[in-house]
């Protein structure tokens, strides 16, 4: 029986009835029943940019660039639906020092129980500076600490990101803005760091140290007059500091994310050769200016960033986008996205639970990657992930089998195809250990969209995926297989 396939929004809806030689069958259910267990980017906060997402007291919170005259605060319990709580900070034409252009805020929960808001805006001279405000409660209002910028070097600075190291020492990363920074005839944004004495004061005598400047081809925009390294965010892992940043122009499809590493929070930093780690796709434009956060149960790392609300228009209208990310065994970093269709909800936020274990993965052959790569949690919507996929060398005879070693109960599969159309067959067949099958399974046209197979609970020791029809493909590659149970 031929598979009937249609779209539910932008997410593939696959309906099928398949029979094997023994007469066993697996009937696929309408994927709309999975909505309660998933999230979809585009259902998040819109008309914002530069999102800073963090957790506090068992909830998720987000603040971001909005109109440029205030910052808002949003709250969520599940990363899917958001409630706008209040405005937490305003600029004024007469009070304080900041007059407009309130961009890229960050809220830090201090170890003293206070909440610190790092922000930037224009002063009376319409030059951008960084400030810090404080509140006794998360929802504010926040009051500027100094009545003046946190520091003033005589030129524009934006995008503050405060970081506390394991040893308690504090640092502020920021961008020297291209509006008042000309390097070799170009307006250039560069990322700096300075050590802090505490949450509200720069350490006396601390040097403002240049961390990174545009130098990779994707950042130089063909030697354009304006070039950007901006929007810093820091992660530390195994003694290595990962400085994430955005390059390209935020208002068009060139905006993308990269990172640089160092063994010291003060550098020197070396840029990753595989940058950018996330960039525009057919269905998502301008991913960048990010903040990292862990799920409430601490089991998954996510990246919050903005993309353009209307892909074809780009510009300043942007929305919150969140996607999974992580570190490979070699220490390099990956991003799963940008996604625009149904993805499994964050860990601990739904009954959809990933089935895991010490599984054995075997394949008919391997031209590149390893069979185990389909369980490493990584897929890619861009070419940066191509080398991390399993790919067979035997084309139409190719197959891959995931052996659980014991019986597992499963309710759905998320299959992520190769980034390459040339490695994506027209149809594959799924076989379970009892001989039951799902036949005529077609992959999505979008490499960031999972082909979702949703069915009544099956008890099986293995899942086999094999080519049924190569179509125009030259080979068969898979990026990721997600195996889930609804508990």
PyMOL commands that set and color helices and strands:
alter all, ss='L'
color gray80, all
select helices_A, chain A and resi 31-37+178-180+217-220+371-375+383-388+395-397+421-423
alter helices_A, ss='H'
color red, helices_A
select strands_A, chain A and resi 4-8+11-15+17-19+25-27+38-39+49-56+59-65+70-76+83-90+100-109+115-122+128-135+143-144+157-164+170-176+182-183+186-188+190-196+209-212+226-227+229-237+240-247+256-262+270-271+288-294+301-308+318-327+333-335+343-344+352-354+360-363+390-391+399-417+427-432+437-441+451-469+477-486
alter strands_A, ss='S'
color yellow, strands_A
deselect
rebuild
show_as cartoon
